[in-house]
Amino acid sequence: MIDLHYAPTPNGWKISIMLEELGLPYRVIPVDIRAGEQFRPEFLAISPNNRIPAIVDHEPAGGGEPFSLFETGAILIYLAEKTGRFLPQDMRSRSRVIQWVMWQMGGLGPMLGQHGHFALYAVEKIPYAIQRYRDEAARLYGVLDRQLGNTGAYVAGADYSIADIACFPWTMTHKAQGFTLDDYPNVKRWYAAVRARPKVQAGLAIGKFVKEPFDEEARKNMFGERAKQLVNKQ
């Protein structure tokens, strides 16, 4: 059994989709990030960066004590290696998949996250920040579109992999962030193919977004002030 400490965000969806695709038994442990539950000591013990998701594998490969992981790229690679799925064995193909997982972790996710923050959530709208991150997000969509044009199928080649599972949930934000996939025809084709997968749909169905507006306490919990206070106490 795997415990999935989770909130329904693009990063959370990566792991719920992966677990559904693999068919591994898991239980969801909700983490209310608006209420600040990501700062609880029991969560910090498995996710010291106070970010969701995190997992605890109670039946790790090789046996032994339960094994905890944080950071979605690390979790995806671990689960792929544990099951032998969605990560090729040959060196070149494996390296290509991992490169695109790292690209998502270091580029697509952070830049779309920053654009979403400044364009949608920030109380003060800062035109320079919005444009800066929008331009970078558009550049990254272009990189993804060219790559998918080269592969003709999935992000890292002909086969569906953890690179697709990493990238897809962040592209789900395109409408909210004011992007149209008509500008990126290869992304549009890939997006439709991935979203149509039954296990992807099952992973996306885990939990729902809270729709009510942010209050001041939620802003502190989600946008850094609580984290800063935690560090200052140490």
N, C-alpha and C positions, 0 to 999 in steps of 0.2 A: 504493500500500500504506500502511496505517495501522498503526503500532505501538500496541498497547493495553497499558499498564503497569497491572497488574490484580491484585486479590485479590477473592475471591467474597464481597463484602459488599453491603449495599443500595446503596451508592454505586457500587461496581464494577458491579453488575448494571445500573444505569441505562445505562451506556455499552455493555456487551456486548449488551443488548437493542436499543439504538438501532442499533448496527452490523449486527446480524442483520436488523432490520426494513428497513434500507436496502439490504442486500445488498452492502455495500462490502467489498472484500478487506481483511483485517486479520490480524495475527498477535499472539498473546497473549504478553506478557513478564511472567511471574509475579513478584510482589513479595511476599515472605514478611514480612508486617508483624509477626508474632510474633518473628521472628529479627532484626528491626531493619533489614531491607533498604531501608526507606523513608528511611533516613538516609545511604545511600550517596551520594557526591558526584555520580555520574552520574544518579541519580534526582533529587536536589535541583536539578540543572541544568535539569530540565524541570518539576519540581513543587516550587517553593521553600517551600511550606507543609508539606512532608513528609507529604502525604496522597495516598492512591490514590483514584481512578484518574487517569492522565494519558495523553495521546496525543501521538504525533508523526505528522503527515501528511506523507508523502514526495511526495505529488502534490497540493499545495494549489491551491485555485482561484486562477487567475491566474498559476500557475507560480512559479518561484523556488525558493529554498532550502526544505528541510523546515521545517515550522511546528509548534511544540509548544504544547500547551494544558494547563492544569490547571483545577480547579473544574468540577464536573459540569454546572452550569447553563450555563457558558460553552461547554463542549464540546458540549452538546446543541444550543445555538443555532448554533454554528459548523457542525456537521454538517447541521442542518436547512437552513441557508442555502446550504451547499455543494451540496446535492442538490435543493433546492426541495421538500422533503417534510416533513410533520408540523409546519409552521409557516406559517400563512396569510399571504398577501401583502397583503390589505387591512388598513388601519391599525387598525381597531377589533378585528377578529378576532385579528390579530397581537398587539395589546396585551393582550387577554384571556389569550391563551396565556402570554405572558411574565409577566404578573402572577402566574399560578398556579405557574409555574416558580419565581419568586422567593419565593412563599409557601412552597413546599416547602423551598427552600434555607434560608430564614430561620426557619421555624417547624416544620413537620412533621418534617423530618429531625433537626434539633438536639434538639427536645424528646423525640422517641422515642429518640434516641441517649442522652440524659442519663437518661431513665427506665430504659432497658436497662442502662446502666452501674451505676446505684445499686441497682436491683432485682435484677440478675442477676450482675454481675461484681465489684462492690466487695466487698472482704474485710469491711469494717465496714459493717453495714447501718444506715443513718441514716434513721429513720422520717420525719423532716421532709422530707428530700431526696426520698425515694421518693414520698411523697404529693404533694409540690409538683410533681414532673414527671409523675406519673400524672394529676393533675388537669388539667394543661396539655395532655397528650397526649389525654385524653378530650375536652377542649374542641375541639382541632384535628380530631379524628375527627368531632365534631359539625359543625364548619364544613364539612368535606368532604362530609358526608352531606347537609347543606342545599344545597350547591352542586350536587351530583349530582341532587338532587331537582328543582332548578330547570332544569338542562339536560336531564334525562331521558336522557342518553346518556353523554357523556364529561366530563372535568373542566372543560374550557374551552368546551364547546359540543357541537354535533352530531357533530363529527369527532374521531377519535383524533389526538392530538398529542403533542408533547414534554412537555406538562403531565402527561399520563397516564404517560408513560415515567418522568418524574421522581418522581411520587408512588407509583406501584405498588410498587416494591421495598421501600419502608419499611413499607407496609401488610402485607407478607409476614411481618413480625415479630409480628403481633398475637397469635398463640397463645402464643409464647414469653414475651411481655410480659403475658399474662393478660387480654387483651381478647377479647371475642367480637363478631364482626360482626353477630350477631343484634340487637345494640343499635343498629346503623347499617344499616338495610335497603338504602338506596341505595348505600352503600359495598359492601355484600355483593353486590349485583347487578353493579355495575361491576367489582369484584374478580374475580368468576367470568368475566366476559366478557373481561377483559384477560388473565387467566391462561390462558384457552383458546386464545389466539392462538399459532399454531405458532412464530412467530419469537420470541415472548416465552419460550416453553419452551426454544428453542434457546439464547437468551441466558442463561437461568438454569442451563443445563447446563454452562457454561464454568467448570471448576474445582469443587472441593468444599471445604466447611469442614473445618478440622482439628478433630477431636472430642476429642482428649486434653485434660486439664485444663491451665489456664494454670500455668506455673511463674513464679517471681519475675522471671526475666529477660524473659519475655513481657509481664508486667505493666508493667515499666519501659519496654519498647519501645512498647507500645500506649497506655499511659495517662499519658504526659506526662513521665516522669522523664528519658528519653533526650533528648527535645526540649529540656528545660530545660538539660541538660548541654551540648547543642550550642550553644545561644544563649550560655551563659556562656563558651564557648571562643572566641567570635567577638570 
